[in-house]
Amino acid sequence: MSKKHLKFRYAERKDTALILKFIKELAAYEKMEHEVIATEAVLEEWIFDKKKAEVIFAVVDNEEIGFALFFHNFSTFLGRAGLYLEDLYVRPKYRGNGYGKGILKKLAQIAVERGCGRLEWWCLDWNKPSIDFYLSLGAEPMEDWTVYRIAGDTLKQLSVK
């Protein structure tokens, strides 16, 4: 396999089942299958009806071999939007061929074309292969920041206080 055959396409509504399949494959890789509650209907609503996220597929020989789901965030300090990469996944048999780097390069191109100031993402602390890969691209870990989350019942409770 050669990276020169790597192409990209934006997901369309008809790809919703494939998006969910990739999400579930990624969750299995991260040992987090139990956390996936997304359904095709929910993904279709939020990605295609509400347009809150975008998906690109990495395609080799007319087969989707990976995907990236991303959306715009905003930096008040920069005064402009950035791209936030929620998920990047390449199927195991295609890893080691530069496809992950190709996906990040495509996302960087999208960010630059749209005038974004940043491309950001999170990575699980145990995922050393990915961390090493990101560092090799010049990505910088944000060591002075801690991620906080309010979700589920806690989110509902806070919304009514």
Rosetta constraint file for C-alpha pairs under 8 A:
AtomPair CA 1 CA 5 HARMONIC 7.98 0.50
AtomPair CA 1 CA 97 HARMONIC 7.04 0.50
AtomPair CA 2 CA 6 HARMONIC 7.75 0.50
AtomPair CA 2 CA 97 HARMONIC 6.78 0.50
AtomPair CA 3 CA 97 HARMONIC 6.38 0.50
AtomPair CA 3 CA 98 HARMONIC 6.12 0.50
AtomPair CA 3 CA 99 HARMONIC 6.38 0.50
AtomPair CA 3 CA 102 HARMONIC 7.75 0.50
AtomPair CA 5 CA 60 HARMONIC 5.79 0.50
AtomPair CA 5 CA 61 HARMONIC 6.98 0.50
AtomPair CA 6 CA 58 HARMONIC 6.56 0.50
AtomPair CA 6 CA 59 HARMONIC 5.72 0.50
AtomPair CA 6 CA 60 HARMONIC 5.12 0.50
AtomPair CA 6 CA 99 HARMONIC 7.20 0.50
AtomPair CA 6 CA 102 HARMONIC 7.68 0.50
AtomPair CA 7 CA 58 HARMONIC 5.89 0.50
AtomPair CA 7 CA 59 HARMONIC 5.02 0.50
AtomPair CA 7 CA 60 HARMONIC 6.41 0.50
AtomPair CA 8 CA 56 HARMONIC 6.46 0.50
AtomPair CA 8 CA 57 HARMONIC 5.53 0.50
AtomPair CA 8 CA 58 HARMONIC 4.86 0.50
AtomPair CA 8 CA 59 HARMONIC 5.70 0.50
AtomPair CA 9 CA 56 HARMONIC 5.52 0.50
AtomPair CA 9 CA 57 HARMONIC 5.41 0.50
AtomPair CA 9 CA 58 HARMONIC 7.00 0.50
AtomPair CA 9 CA 59 HARMONIC 7.47 0.50
AtomPair CA 10 CA 54 HARMONIC 7.56 0.50
AtomPair CA 10 CA 55 HARMONIC 5.85 0.50
AtomPair CA 10 CA 56 HARMONIC 4.36 0.50
AtomPair CA 10 CA 57 HARMONIC 6.27 0.50
AtomPair CA 11 CA 15 HARMONIC 5.92 0.50
AtomPair CA 11 CA 16 HARMONIC 7.92 0.50
AtomPair CA 11 CA 54 HARMONIC 7.40 0.50
AtomPair CA 11 CA 55 HARMONIC 5.34 0.50
AtomPair CA 11 CA 56 HARMONIC 5.64 0.50
AtomPair CA 11 CA 57 HARMONIC 6.70 0.50
AtomPair CA 12 CA 16 HARMONIC 7.42 0.50
AtomPair CA 12 CA 48 HARMONIC 7.77 0.50
AtomPair CA 13 CA 44 HARMONIC 6.60 0.50
AtomPair CA 13 CA 48 HARMONIC 6.29 0.50
AtomPair CA 15 CA 19 HARMONIC 6.23 0.50
AtomPair CA 16 CA 20 HARMONIC 6.35 0.50
AtomPair CA 16 CA 40 HARMONIC 5.86 0.50
AtomPair CA 16 CA 43 HARMONIC 6.77 0.50
AtomPair CA 16 CA 44 HARMONIC 6.15 0.50
AtomPair CA 17 CA 21 HARMONIC 6.19 0.50
AtomPair CA 17 CA 40 HARMONIC 5.96 0.50
AtomPair CA 18 CA 22 HARMONIC 6.25 0.50
AtomPair CA 19 CA 23 HARMONIC 6.24 0.50
AtomPair CA 19 CA 55 HARMONIC 7.97 0.50
AtomPair CA 19 CA 67 HARMONIC 7.90 0.50
AtomPair CA 20 CA 24 HARMONIC 6.17 0.50
AtomPair CA 20 CA 38 HARMONIC 7.54 0.50
AtomPair CA 20 CA 39 HARMONIC 7.14 0.50
AtomPair CA 20 CA 40 HARMONIC 6.54 0.50
AtomPair CA 20 CA 43 HARMONIC 7.72 0.50
AtomPair CA 21 CA 25 HARMONIC 6.24 0.50
AtomPair CA 22 CA 26 HARMONIC 6.12 0.50
AtomPair CA 22 CA 66 HARMONIC 7.47 0.50
AtomPair CA 22 CA 67 HARMONIC 7.20 0.50
AtomPair CA 22 CA 89 HARMONIC 7.39 0.50
AtomPair CA 23 CA 27 HARMONIC 6.12 0.50
AtomPair CA 23 CA 87 HARMONIC 7.99 0.50
AtomPair CA 24 CA 28 HARMONIC 6.15 0.50
AtomPair CA 24 CA 33 HARMONIC 6.56 0.50
AtomPair CA 24 CA 36 HARMONIC 6.99 0.50
AtomPair CA 25 CA 29 HARMONIC 6.32 0.50
AtomPair CA 26 CA 30 HARMONIC 6.25 0.50
AtomPair CA 26 CA 89 HARMONIC 6.22 0.50
AtomPair CA 27 CA 31 HARMONIC 5.96 0.50
AtomPair CA 27 CA 32 HARMONIC 4.85 0.50
AtomPair CA 27 CA 33 HARMONIC 4.83 0.50
AtomPair CA 27 CA 35 HARMONIC 7.85 0.50
AtomPair CA 27 CA 36 HARMONIC 7.21 0.50
AtomPair CA 28 CA 32 HARMONIC 5.92 0.50
AtomPair CA 28 CA 33 HARMONIC 5.17 0.50
AtomPair CA 32 CA 36 HARMONIC 7.40 0.50
AtomPair CA 38 CA 42 HARMONIC 6.21 0.50
AtomPair CA 38 CA 43 HARMONIC 6.70 0.50
AtomPair CA 39 CA 43 HARMONIC 6.17 0.50
AtomPair CA 40 CA 44 HARMONIC 5.96 0.50
AtomPair CA 41 CA 45 HARMONIC 6.19 0.50
AtomPair CA 42 CA 46 HARMONIC 6.24 0.50
AtomPair CA 43 CA 47 HARMONIC 5.70 0.50
AtomPair CA 43 CA 48 HARMONIC 7.72 0.50
AtomPair CA 44 CA 48 HARMONIC 5.30 0.50
AtomPair CA 44 CA 49 HARMONIC 6.63 0.50
AtomPair CA 45 CA 49 HARMONIC 4.79 0.50
AtomPair CA 45 CA 50 HARMONIC 6.06 0.50
AtomPair CA 46 CA 50 HARMONIC 4.92 0.50
AtomPair CA 46 CA 51 HARMONIC 5.99 0.50
AtomPair CA 46 CA 52 HARMONIC 5.71 0.50
AtomPair CA 46 CA 53 HARMONIC 7.13 0.50
AtomPair CA 47 CA 51 HARMONIC 4.77 0.50
AtomPair CA 47 CA 52 HARMONIC 5.48 0.50
AtomPair CA 47 CA 53 HARMONIC 5.08 0.50
AtomPair CA 47 CA 54 HARMONIC 6.31 0.50
AtomPair CA 48 CA 52 HARMONIC 7.84 0.50
AtomPair CA 52 CA 71 HARMONIC 6.63 0.50
AtomPair CA 53 CA 69 HARMONIC 6.75 0.50
AtomPair CA 53 CA 70 HARMONIC 5.64 0.50
AtomPair CA 53 CA 71 HARMONIC 4.64 0.50
AtomPair CA 53 CA 72 HARMONIC 7.79 0.50
AtomPair CA 54 CA 69 HARMONIC 5.67 0.50
AtomPair CA 54 CA 70 HARMONIC 5.45 0.50
AtomPair CA 54 CA 71 HARMONIC 6.09 0.50
AtomPair CA 55 CA 67 HARMONIC 6.84 0.50
AtomPair CA 55 CA 68 HARMONIC 5.57 0.50
AtomPair CA 55 CA 69 HARMONIC 4.44 0.50
AtomPair CA 55 CA 70 HARMONIC 6.42 0.50
AtomPair CA 56 CA 67 HARMONIC 5.63 0.50
AtomPair CA 56 CA 68 HARMONIC 5.44 0.50
AtomPair CA 56 CA 69 HARMONIC 6.72 0.50
AtomPair CA 57 CA 64 HARMONIC 6.01 0.50
AtomPair CA 57 CA 65 HARMONIC 7.41 0.50
AtomPair CA 57 CA 66 HARMONIC 5.80 0.50
AtomPair CA 57 CA 67 HARMONIC 4.36 0.50
AtomPair CA 57 CA 68 HARMONIC 6.60 0.50
AtomPair CA 58 CA 64 HARMONIC 5.66 0.50
AtomPair CA 58 CA 65 HARMONIC 5.71 0.50
AtomPair CA 58 CA 66 HARMONIC 5.00 0.50
AtomPair CA 58 CA 67 HARMONIC 5.70 0.50
AtomPair CA 58 CA 99 HARMONIC 7.63 0.50
AtomPair CA 58 CA 103 HARMONIC 6.83 0.50
AtomPair CA 59 CA 63 HARMONIC 5.26 0.50
AtomPair CA 59 CA 64 HARMONIC 4.41 0.50
AtomPair CA 59 CA 65 HARMONIC 5.70 0.50
AtomPair CA 59 CA 66 HARMONIC 7.25 0.50
AtomPair CA 60 CA 64 HARMONIC 6.53 0.50
AtomPair CA 60 CA 65 HARMONIC 6.62 0.50
AtomPair CA 65 CA 90 HARMONIC 5.95 0.50
AtomPair CA 65 CA 91 HARMONIC 5.73 0.50
AtomPair CA 65 CA 94 HARMONIC 6.94 0.50
AtomPair CA 66 CA 88 HARMONIC 7.47 0.50
AtomPair CA 66 CA 89 HARMONIC 5.24 0.50
AtomPair CA 66 CA 90 HARMONIC 4.10 0.50
AtomPair CA 66 CA 91 HARMONIC 5.90 0.50
AtomPair CA 67 CA 87 HARMONIC 7.70 0.50
AtomPair CA 67 CA 88 HARMONIC 5.81 0.50
AtomPair CA 67 CA 89 HARMONIC 5.51 0.50
AtomPair CA 67 CA 90 HARMONIC 6.71 0.50
AtomPair CA 67 CA 103 HARMONIC 7.85 0.50
AtomPair CA 68 CA 85 HARMONIC 7.10 0.50
AtomPair CA 68 CA 86 HARMONIC 7.50 0.50
AtomPair CA 68 CA 87 HARMONIC 5.38 0.50
AtomPair CA 68 CA 88 HARMONIC 4.40 0.50
AtomPair CA 68 CA 89 HARMONIC 6.56 0.50
AtomPair CA 68 CA 103 HARMONIC 7.33 0.50
AtomPair CA 69 CA 85 HARMONIC 6.18 0.50
AtomPair CA 69 CA 86 HARMONIC 5.61 0.50
AtomPair CA 69 CA 87 HARMONIC 5.16 0.50
AtomPair CA 69 CA 88 HARMONIC 6.72 0.50
AtomPair CA 70 CA 83 HARMONIC 6.63 0.50
AtomPair CA 70 CA 84 HARMONIC 5.49 0.50
AtomPair CA 70 CA 85 HARMONIC 4.40 0.50
AtomPair CA 70 CA 86 HARMONIC 5.36 0.50
AtomPair CA 70 CA 87 HARMONIC 7.04 0.50
AtomPair CA 71 CA 83 HARMONIC 5.73 0.50
AtomPair CA 71 CA 84 HARMONIC 5.43 0.50
AtomPair CA 71 CA 85 HARMONIC 6.79 0.50
AtomPair CA 71 CA 86 HARMONIC 7.69 0.50
AtomPair CA 72 CA 81 HARMONIC 6.16 0.50
AtomPair CA 72 CA 82 HARMONIC 5.55 0.50
AtomPair CA 72 CA 83 HARMONIC 4.67 0.50
AtomPair CA 72 CA 84 HARMONIC 5.90 0.50
AtomPair CA 73 CA 81 HARMONIC 5.55 0.50
AtomPair CA 73 CA 82 HARMONIC 5.24 0.50
AtomPair CA 73 CA 83 HARMONIC 5.99 0.50
AtomPair CA 73 CA 84 HARMONIC 6.14 0.50
AtomPair CA 74 CA 79 HARMONIC 7.48 0.50
AtomPair CA 74 CA 80 HARMONIC 5.88 0.50
AtomPair CA 74 CA 81 HARMONIC 4.15 0.50
AtomPair CA 74 CA 82 HARMONIC 5.68 0.50
AtomPair CA 75 CA 79 HARMONIC 5.73 0.50
AtomPair CA 75 CA 80 HARMONIC 5.73 0.50
AtomPair CA 75 CA 81 HARMONIC 5.98 0.50
AtomPair CA 75 CA 82 HARMONIC 6.93 0.50
AtomPair CA 76 CA 80 HARMONIC 6.90 0.50
AtomPair CA 78 CA 117 HARMONIC 6.83 0.50
AtomPair CA 80 CA 115 HARMONIC 7.89 0.50
AtomPair CA 80 CA 116 HARMONIC 6.31 0.50
AtomPair CA 80 CA 117 HARMONIC 6.33 0.50
AtomPair CA 81 CA 115 HARMONIC 7.77 0.50
AtomPair CA 81 CA 116 HARMONIC 5.14 0.50
AtomPair CA 81 CA 117 HARMONIC 6.36 0.50
AtomPair CA 81 CA 118 HARMONIC 7.60 0.50
AtomPair CA 82 CA 111 HARMONIC 6.92 0.50
AtomPair CA 82 CA 116 HARMONIC 4.62 0.50
AtomPair CA 82 CA 117 HARMONIC 5.30 0.50
AtomPair CA 82 CA 118 HARMONIC 4.62 0.50
AtomPair CA 82 CA 119 HARMONIC 5.86 0.50
AtomPair CA 82 CA 120 HARMONIC 7.63 0.50
AtomPair CA 83 CA 111 HARMONIC 6.22 0.50
AtomPair CA 83 CA 116 HARMONIC 6.83 0.50
AtomPair CA 83 CA 118 HARMONIC 6.19 0.50
AtomPair CA 83 CA 119 HARMONIC 4.82 0.50
AtomPair CA 83 CA 120 HARMONIC 6.39 0.50
AtomPair CA 84 CA 119 HARMONIC 5.88 0.50
AtomPair CA 84 CA 120 HARMONIC 4.94 0.50
AtomPair CA 84 CA 121 HARMONIC 5.74 0.50
AtomPair CA 85 CA 119 HARMONIC 7.17 0.50
AtomPair CA 85 CA 120 HARMONIC 6.05 0.50
AtomPair CA 85 CA 121 HARMONIC 4.97 0.50
AtomPair CA 85 CA 122 HARMONIC 7.94 0.50
AtomPair CA 86 CA 121 HARMONIC 6.32 0.50
AtomPair CA 86 CA 122 HARMONIC 7.57 0.50
AtomPair CA 88 CA 100 HARMONIC 7.77 0.50
AtomPair CA 88 CA 103 HARMONIC 7.96 0.50
AtomPair CA 89 CA 100 HARMONIC 7.57 0.50
AtomPair CA 90 CA 94 HARMONIC 6.56 0.50
AtomPair CA 90 CA 95 HARMONIC 6.33 0.50
AtomPair CA 90 CA 99 HARMONIC 7.27 0.50
AtomPair CA 90 CA 100 HARMONIC 6.50 0.50
AtomPair CA 91 CA 95 HARMONIC 6.68 0.50
AtomPair CA 94 CA 99 HARMONIC 7.45 0.50
AtomPair CA 95 CA 99 HARMONIC 6.91 0.50
AtomPair CA 95 CA 100 HARMONIC 7.45 0.50
AtomPair CA 98 CA 102 HARMONIC 6.11 0.50
AtomPair CA 99 CA 103 HARMONIC 6.19 0.50
AtomPair CA 100 CA 104 HARMONIC 6.38 0.50
AtomPair CA 101 CA 105 HARMONIC 6.02 0.50
AtomPair CA 102 CA 106 HARMONIC 6.17 0.50
AtomPair CA 103 CA 107 HARMONIC 6.25 0.50
AtomPair CA 104 CA 108 HARMONIC 6.11 0.50
AtomPair CA 105 CA 109 HARMONIC 6.22 0.50
AtomPair CA 106 CA 110 HARMONIC 6.26 0.50
AtomPair CA 107 CA 111 HARMONIC 6.14 0.50
AtomPair CA 107 CA 119 HARMONIC 7.77 0.50
AtomPair CA 108 CA 112 HARMONIC 6.14 0.50
AtomPair CA 108 CA 119 HARMONIC 6.78 0.50
AtomPair CA 109 CA 113 HARMONIC 6.01 0.50
AtomPair CA 110 CA 114 HARMONIC 6.13 0.50
AtomPair CA 111 CA 115 HARMONIC 6.21 0.50
AtomPair CA 111 CA 116 HARMONIC 4.96 0.50
AtomPair CA 111 CA 117 HARMONIC 7.46 0.50
AtomPair CA 111 CA 118 HARMONIC 7.23 0.50
AtomPair CA 111 CA 119 HARMONIC 6.92 0.50
AtomPair CA 112 CA 116 HARMONIC 5.78 0.50
AtomPair CA 112 CA 117 HARMONIC 7.70 0.50
AtomPair CA 123 CA 127 HARMONIC 7.06 0.50
AtomPair CA 123 CA 130 HARMONIC 7.56 0.50
AtomPair CA 123 CA 131 HARMONIC 7.10 0.50
AtomPair CA 127 CA 131 HARMONIC 6.25 0.50
AtomPair CA 128 CA 132 HARMONIC 5.94 0.50
AtomPair CA 129 CA 133 HARMONIC 6.19 0.50
AtomPair CA 130 CA 134 HARMONIC 6.11 0.50
AtomPair CA 131 CA 135 HARMONIC 6.13 0.50
AtomPair CA 132 CA 136 HARMONIC 6.17 0.50
AtomPair CA 133 CA 137 HARMONIC 6.66 0.50
AtomPair CA 134 CA 138 HARMONIC 6.73 0.50
AtomPair CA 134 CA 139 HARMONIC 5.43 0.50
AtomPair CA 135 CA 139 HARMONIC 5.03 0.50
AtomPair CA 135 CA 140 HARMONIC 6.65 0.50
AtomPair CA 150 CA 154 HARMONIC 6.15 0.50
AtomPair CA 150 CA 155 HARMONIC 5.39 0.50
AtomPair CA 151 CA 155 HARMONIC 4.70 0.50
AtomPair CA 151 CA 156 HARMONIC 7.76 0.50
AtomPair CA 152 CA 156 HARMONIC 6.52 0.50
AtomPair CA 153 CA 157 HARMONIC 6.03 0.50
AtomPair CA 154 CA 158 HARMONIC 6.13 0.50
AtomPair CA 155 CA 159 HARMONIC 6.21 0.50
AtomPair CA 156 CA 160 HARMONIC 6.79 0.50
AtomPair CA 157 CA 161 HARMONIC 6.56 0.50
